[in-house]
Amino acid sequence: MDVEFGMPVVDKDNKAIGTIGKIFMDTWTGKPRKYMVRQEIQGPDAIFIFSPEQVNEVNGGKVKLNISLDELGQT
């Protein structure tokens, strides 16, 4: 299963991060290059960017990363 717009995203500890808000495609290969996750929180929404290499699995309509939310915020 491929990562799709609107899918929920969780970190390696199954902590909810947000939903896929945008998929950046490589114009040369046509493959995903980066994903943007929008986390709805009080105040301004938080935006996180992760690469396809940081995806552990896509299963059951959600994306599970191989890093924690803290690690994602530092990239």
N, C-alpha and C positions, 0 to 999 in steps of 0.2 A: 504494500500500500504506500502511496506517495503522500508527502506532506501537502495539505491543501489549506487554502484560505479559510479562516474561522475555526480551525481545529484548536482544541485546548492543549496547552503545553504544561508539562510537569517536570520538575528537576529529578535528579537521580534518587532523591529521598521521597518521591511522589508528592512533593509540595507543589501546589498549583502556582503557576507563574502568570499565565494570562492566555490570550488567544493569538493565533497567527494573524497578523494584520497586513503583511505584505511579503511577497516572495520576490527576491531580486534574482533575475535570470542572467546567465552568462550569454551574451549575444552571439558569441562565437560557437559555443558548444550546445546552447539551448538547455543546459542543465542548471538547476538551482545553485546559486552562488552564496547567498545569505538569506536568512529569514528574519523578519522583524516581529517581535512579540509585544503586544500592547497589554499592559497590566493596569486594570481599572482600580484605582485607589482614590481615597479622598484627596482632594486637591488636584494638582496636575497629574495626568496619567504618566506612568513610567514606561519607557521604551527600552527594550533589550534587543540586541542583534546577536544571532548565533549562526555558525556555519554548519553545513551538512555533516562535517566530521564530528560535531558535538551531539548528533542525534544517536541515541542508543537504539531506540525502536519506535516504530509507528504501528500501533496495535489498538484495536477497539475504538478507532476514531479519535485517538489522542496521540500526542508526540511526547516521548519520554527522552530527556537529555541524559548524557553521561557525565554531567557536571552539576554542582549544586547552585542554588539561586545566588548565594554569596559569590561564588566563582564567576557566575554569569555577569553580575553587576560590576566586576572588576575588569572585564574585557572591553 
